[in-house]
Amino acid sequence: MNQSEQAVRYPLPYDTALEPPADWRRLRQQCPMASVELPSGDRATLLTRHEHIKELLSDGRFVRPTAEDGAARVAPDGAGGAAATGRSAFRVPDRGEEHQRWRRLVGRSFTAKRMTALRPKMTAIVDSLVDEMVERGRPADLKSSVGFPLPVFVICDVLGVPAADRDRFSHWSDAFLSVTRFSEDEVRTAHDEFAAYMSAHIAAKRAEPADDILSLLIEESEGEGQGLTDEMLMATGMGLLVAGHETTANMIGKMVSMLLADRTRWERLVADPSLVRTAVEEALRFDANSGFGLRRYLGEDAEIGGEVLPAGTTVVCSMPAANRDEAVFDDAEEMDLSRSPNPHLTFGAGPHSCLGQALARTELQVTLEVLVRRLPGLRLAVPPEELQRVEGLLVGGLREVPVTW
């Protein structure tokens, strides 16, 4: 579909919180590069095929859009979080040698080995959260009881910030990621508060380093003789707090909901907990409600799948649609807990793939391991079709996950 044709309204409508939009399959098959109209009224090109999205994301020339690009906006003027509008004042380098150095420095703190070392502490936290949930009685909201507390406790520990401030982090995350809930003035205020908090935290870490990522980044970057600036450290800390809190918190609730929506899935895990790792990967692939999608701005013409997209195009990559691409995944519409290999694109691909994916995977695996062990009789307290999506959030989530056991 070219840009002169009638655009599809985006985001696409969902019938239920856990099921994909019916248009995904049609777009993949008939119009894999569709012109879409965003809530702002701007136009963008939507990609839905696995090969096209992987090709684009693997191309280091194309980066997240900013307000300065003249790229398509997600939200109307006067609304939308910083992540939606691209108006954040603090951005990490996203191309060239500076980007590679930043990823190298930050990546040292998110290796699989370091995440494995965190597993015992994560397990203890989830066990404690389950104890508190059980003590409060049935039914319970798994999202507020386990899904949100765990990632914020972990990322606060990793960054060396007080977990007691988690309510403030939650507000700031919402302001960054919500498309509709906050005005531009509210977003600016939240951003300024967050930046002031992180600036003071970084100054404290310079004065008294500890065993956390920011202290390590300060030490290692200075050791290389080309340390990260305070602005880059702030952008890193703010980005990790938002991404490490909101996305994984929502994914925990969605993962458990998908597994409980069909009791045979949960019972299979209870019978064979060795499936936890592949089940987590399949939940990441099967998630139909992962949010708005990654955006890329084409600063020059790009050929994708044999078609040239012109410079100035804003592209929206629908990873959940690509993750159900029949050309890549056998029985793509079925949730197979033992699926392997599983080349889903949930964490992106290429030079901008998610740096925190090892942390997210570990948190999801530990949560599932503890729930299967502690609450084998866990079940949804409402029919799956009654679960409600959080509207207007760039990362997809459920309002609550009512469970009993």
FENHU-V43587 format. One record per residue. N is the residue number from 1. RES is the residue in one small letter. PSI is psi in degrees with one decimal (none if undefined). Layout:
# FENHU-V43587
n=N res=RES psi=PSI
n=N res=RES psi=PSI
This chain:
# FENHU-V43587
n=1 res=m psi=125.4
n=2 res=n psi=170.0
n=3 res=q psi=-15.5
n=4 res=s psi=-14.5
n=5 res=e psi=166.2
n=6 res=q psi=133.6
n=7 res=a psi=150.0
n=8 res=v psi=136.8
n=9 res=r psi=132.3
n=10 res=y psi=139.0
n=11 res=p psi=154.3
n=12 res=l psi=149.7
n=13 res=p psi=144.9
n=14 res=y psi=141.7
n=15 res=d psi=-44.3
n=16 res=t psi=167.4
n=17 res=a psi=-28.6
n=18 res=l psi=-9.8
n=19 res=e psi=145.7
n=20 res=p psi=156.5
n=21 res=p psi=141.7
n=22 res=a psi=-24.3
n=23 res=d psi=-15.6
n=24 res=w psi=-51.4
n=25 res=r psi=-44.0
n=26 res=r psi=-44.1
n=27 res=l psi=-42.3
n=28 res=r psi=-40.8
n=29 res=q psi=-38.6
n=30 res=q psi=-28.1
n=31 res=c psi=67.6
n=32 res=p psi=-11.2
n=33 res=m psi=79.8
n=34 res=a psi=142.0
n=35 res=s psi=127.4
n=36 res=v psi=151.1
n=37 res=e psi=123.4
n=38 res=l psi=166.0
n=39 res=p psi=-25.7
n=40 res=s psi=-16.1
n=41 res=g psi=-11.3
n=42 res=d psi=160.1
n=43 res=r psi=149.8
n=44 res=a psi=170.9
n=45 res=t psi=125.3
n=46 res=l psi=125.4
n=47 res=l psi=135.9
n=48 res=t psi=-7.8
n=49 res=r psi=142.6
n=50 res=h psi=-49.2
n=51 res=e psi=-37.3
n=52 res=h psi=-44.5
n=53 res=i psi=-43.3
n=54 res=k psi=-40.4
n=55 res=e psi=-45.1
n=56 res=l psi=-47.2
n=57 res=l psi=-25.1
n=58 res=s psi=-7.2
n=59 res=d psi=108.1
n=60 res=g psi=-7.6
n=61 res=r psi=-25.1
n=62 res=f psi=130.0
n=63 res=v psi=176.7
n=64 res=r psi=140.0
n=65 res=p psi=150.9
n=66 res=t psi=166.4
n=67 res=a psi=-30.6
n=68 res=e psi=-23.3
n=69 res=d psi=-24.8
n=70 res=g psi=22.6
n=71 res=a psi=164.2
n=72 res=a psi=137.3
n=73 res=r psi=149.7
n=74 res=v psi=-46.3
n=75 res=a psi=159.0
n=76 res=p psi=162.4
n=77 res=d psi=141.5
n=78 res=g psi=2.1
n=79 res=a psi=167.2
n=80 res=g psi=139.4
n=81 res=g psi=172.3
n=82 res=a psi=-39.0
n=83 res=a psi=-28.8
n=84 res=a psi=-35.0
n=85 res=t psi=-15.5
n=86 res=g psi=23.2
n=87 res=r psi=6.3
n=88 res=s psi=134.0
n=89 res=a psi=-16.3
n=90 res=f psi=113.0
n=91 res=r psi=137.5
n=92 res=v psi=156.8
n=93 res=p psi=137.5
n=94 res=d psi=18.0
n=95 res=r psi=159.6
n=96 res=g psi=-167.0
n=97 res=e psi=-35.6
n=98 res=e psi=-40.3
n=99 res=h psi=-43.6
n=100 res=q psi=-40.4
n=101 res=r psi=-42.0
n=102 res=w psi=-46.3
n=103 res=r psi=-37.8
n=104 res=r psi=-44.5
n=105 res=l psi=-49.5
n=106 res=v psi=-37.3
n=107 res=g psi=-26.6
n=108 res=r psi=-24.0
n=109 res=s psi=-5.5
n=110 res=f psi=32.2
n=111 res=t psi=157.8
n=112 res=a psi=-34.3
n=113 res=k psi=-45.0
n=114 res=r psi=-35.6
n=115 res=m psi=-37.2
n=116 res=t psi=-38.6
n=117 res=a psi=-24.2
n=118 res=l psi=-13.4
n=119 res=r psi=-46.6
n=120 res=p psi=-41.1
n=121 res=k psi=-41.8
n=122 res=m psi=-43.8
n=123 res=t psi=-42.0
n=124 res=a psi=-39.1
n=125 res=i psi=-46.1
n=126 res=v psi=-41.4
n=127 res=d psi=-42.6
n=128 res=s psi=-41.5
n=129 res=l psi=-38.6
n=130 res=v psi=-41.0
n=131 res=d psi=-47.0
n=132 res=e psi=-39.5
n=133 res=m psi=-44.2
n=134 res=v psi=-39.0
n=135 res=e psi=-35.6
n=136 res=r psi=-23.5
n=137 res=g psi=171.5
n=138 res=r psi=152.8
n=139 res=p psi=167.2
n=140 res=a psi=159.1
n=141 res=d psi=107.1
n=142 res=l psi=-31.1
n=143 res=k psi=-50.6
n=144 res=s psi=-25.8
n=145 res=s psi=-38.0
n=146 res=v psi=-47.9
n=147 res=g psi=-46.2
n=148 res=f psi=-41.5
n=149 res=p psi=-41.9
n=150 res=l psi=-57.0
n=151 res=p psi=-34.9
n=152 res=v psi=-37.7
n=153 res=f psi=-43.9
n=154 res=v psi=-49.1
n=155 res=i psi=-31.6
n=156 res=c psi=-40.6
n=157 res=d psi=-43.6
n=158 res=v psi=-38.3
n=159 res=l psi=-7.2
n=160 res=g psi=30.9
n=161 res=v psi=152.4
n=162 res=p psi=127.7
n=163 res=a psi=-20.1
n=164 res=a psi=-18.4
n=165 res=d psi=13.0
n=166 res=r psi=-30.5
n=167 res=d psi=-35.7
n=168 res=r psi=-42.0
n=169 res=f psi=-39.8
n=170 res=s psi=-43.0
n=171 res=h psi=-45.7
n=172 res=w psi=-39.9
n=173 res=s psi=-45.1
n=174 res=d psi=-42.0
n=175 res=a psi=-32.7
n=176 res=f psi=-33.7
n=177 res=l psi=-14.5
n=178 res=s psi=138.3
n=179 res=v psi=-27.8
n=180 res=t psi=-15.6
n=181 res=r psi=-22.6
n=182 res=f psi=145.4
n=183 res=s psi=168.0
n=184 res=e psi=-37.6
n=185 res=d psi=-40.7
n=186 res=e psi=-39.1
n=187 res=v psi=-44.4
n=188 res=r psi=-41.8
n=189 res=t psi=-45.5
n=190 res=a psi=-42.0
n=191 res=h psi=-44.2
n=192 res=d psi=-40.2
n=193 res=e psi=-44.8
n=194 res=f psi=-44.2
n=195 res=a psi=-41.6
n=196 res=a psi=-41.3
n=197 res=y psi=-48.4
n=198 res=m psi=-35.7
n=199 res=s psi=-45.2
n=200 res=a psi=-37.4
n=201 res=h psi=-42.1
n=202 res=i psi=-40.2
n=203 res=a psi=-39.7
n=204 res=a psi=-36.9
n=205 res=k psi=-34.2
n=206 res=r psi=-39.5
n=207 res=a psi=-40.5
n=208 res=e psi=85.4
n=209 res=p psi=153.0
n=210 res=a psi=-169.3
n=211 res=d psi=73.6
n=212 res=d psi=168.9
n=213 res=i psi=-44.0
n=214 res=l psi=-41.3
n=215 res=s psi=-41.5
n=216 res=l psi=-41.9
n=217 res=l psi=-42.1
n=218 res=i psi=-46.7
n=219 res=e psi=-48.3
n=220 res=e psi=-40.2
n=221 res=s psi=-37.9
n=222 res=e psi=-33.4
n=223 res=g psi=-28.9
n=224 res=e psi=-6.4
n=225 res=g psi=5.1
n=226 res=q psi=64.9
n=227 res=g psi=161.2
n=228 res=l psi=139.5
n=229 res=t psi=163.2
n=230 res=d psi=-36.9
n=231 res=e psi=-41.8
n=232 res=m psi=-38.0
n=233 res=l psi=-40.1
n=234 res=m psi=-45.5
n=235 res=a psi=-39.7
n=236 res=t psi=-49.0
n=237 res=g psi=-43.8
n=238 res=m psi=-44.4
n=239 res=g psi=-41.6
n=240 res=l psi=-37.8
n=241 res=l psi=-43.6
n=242 res=v psi=-52.8
n=243 res=a psi=-39.8
n=244 res=g psi=-12.7
n=245 res=h psi=-60.4
n=246 res=e psi=-46.9
n=247 res=t psi=-47.5
n=248 res=t psi=-37.7
n=249 res=a psi=-45.2
n=250 res=n psi=-36.4
n=251 res=m psi=-34.0
n=252 res=i psi=-48.0
n=253 res=g psi=-41.6
n=254 res=k psi=-42.0
n=255 res=m psi=-49.3
n=256 res=v psi=-38.0
n=257 res=s psi=-43.4
n=258 res=m psi=-40.4
n=259 res=l psi=-33.9
n=260 res=l psi=-18.5
n=261 res=a psi=-27.5
n=262 res=d psi=105.4
n=263 res=r psi=-25.9
n=264 res=t psi=-30.2
n=265 res=r psi=-49.9
n=266 res=w psi=-42.7
n=267 res=e psi=-33.5
n=268 res=r psi=-39.5
n=269 res=l psi=-42.1
n=270 res=v psi=-40.9
n=271 res=a psi=-28.3
n=272 res=d psi=81.3
n=273 res=p psi=-12.9
n=274 res=s psi=-12.2
n=275 res=l psi=-2.5
n=276 res=v psi=-45.3
n=277 res=r psi=-47.3
n=278 res=t psi=-29.5
n=279 res=a psi=-38.6
n=280 res=v psi=-45.4
n=281 res=e psi=-39.1
n=282 res=e psi=-35.5
n=283 res=a psi=-40.5
n=284 res=l psi=-39.5
n=285 res=r psi=-43.5
n=286 res=f psi=-13.0
n=287 res=d psi=114.3
n=288 res=a psi=-8.0
n=289 res=n psi=56.4
n=290 res=s psi=2.6
n=291 res=g psi=-160.8
n=292 res=f psi=-36.1
n=293 res=g psi=154.5
n=294 res=l psi=137.4
n=295 res=r psi=143.3
n=296 res=r psi=140.8
n=297 res=y psi=127.8
n=298 res=l psi=105.1
n=299 res=g psi=-7.2
n=300 res=e psi=166.2
n=301 res=d psi=143.6
n=302 res=a psi=135.4
n=303 res=e psi=118.6
n=304 res=i psi=121.7
n=305 res=g psi=32.5
n=306 res=g psi=-2.1
n=307 res=e psi=137.5
n=308 res=v psi=122.8
n=309 res=l psi=128.1
n=310 res=p psi=154.2
n=311 res=a psi=143.4
n=312 res=g psi=-5.6
n=313 res=t psi=136.2
n=314 res=t psi=125.7
n=315 res=v psi=134.5
n=316 res=v psi=121.3
n=317 res=c psi=113.5
n=318 res=s psi=89.7
n=319 res=m psi=-40.0
n=320 res=p psi=-32.8
n=321 res=a psi=-42.5
n=322 res=a psi=-31.8
n=323 res=n psi=-6.8
n=324 res=r psi=23.9
n=325 res=d psi=117.0
n=326 res=e psi=-20.0
n=327 res=a psi=-15.3
n=328 res=v psi=-36.4
n=329 res=f psi=121.7
n=330 res=d psi=140.3
n=331 res=d psi=52.8
n=332 res=a psi=-26.8
n=333 res=e psi=4.2
n=334 res=e psi=142.4
n=335 res=m psi=105.2
n=336 res=d psi=107.0
n=337 res=l psi=-15.0
n=338 res=s psi=15.4
n=339 res=r psi=126.9
n=340 res=s psi=129.2
n=341 res=p psi=167.0
n=342 res=n psi=80.5
n=343 res=p psi=50.1
n=344 res=h psi=162.0
n=345 res=l psi=20.9
n=346 res=t psi=-35.2
n=347 res=f psi=15.1
n=348 res=g psi=-160.9
n=349 res=a psi=159.5
n=350 res=g psi=-156.8
n=351 res=p psi=-12.8
n=352 res=h psi=21.7
n=353 res=s psi=157.6
n=354 res=c psi=120.8
n=355 res=l psi=-30.0
n=356 res=g psi=17.5
n=357 res=q psi=-32.6
n=358 res=a psi=-38.0
n=359 res=l psi=-45.8
n=360 res=a psi=-46.1
n=361 res=r psi=-43.3
n=362 res=t psi=-42.8
n=363 res=e psi=-42.0
n=364 res=l psi=-43.1
n=365 res=q psi=-46.1
n=366 res=v psi=-43.7
n=367 res=t psi=-46.1
n=368 res=l psi=-40.9
n=369 res=e psi=-45.3
n=370 res=v psi=-43.7
n=371 res=l psi=-41.6
n=372 res=v psi=-39.0
n=373 res=r psi=-43.3
n=374 res=r psi=-36.5
n=375 res=l psi=66.1
n=376 res=p psi=-22.7
n=377 res=g psi=14.3
n=378 res=l psi=139.8
n=379 res=r psi=159.2
n=380 res=l psi=142.3
n=381 res=a psi=-4.3
n=382 res=v psi=158.3
n=383 res=p psi=144.8
n=384 res=p psi=-34.2
n=385 res=e psi=-10.8
n=386 res=e psi=-7.3
n=387 res=l psi=141.7
n=388 res=q psi=133.4
n=389 res=r psi=149.9
n=390 res=v psi=121.5
n=391 res=e psi=149.0
n=392 res=g psi=22.2
n=393 res=l psi=134.7
n=394 res=l psi=-29.1
n=395 res=v psi=131.9
n=396 res=g psi=147.7
n=397 res=g psi=172.6
n=398 res=l psi=145.5
n=399 res=r psi=-45.6
n=400 res=e psi=163.0
n=401 res=v psi=85.2
n=402 res=p psi=125.2
n=403 res=v psi=159.1
n=404 res=t psi=179.4
n=405 res=w psi=none
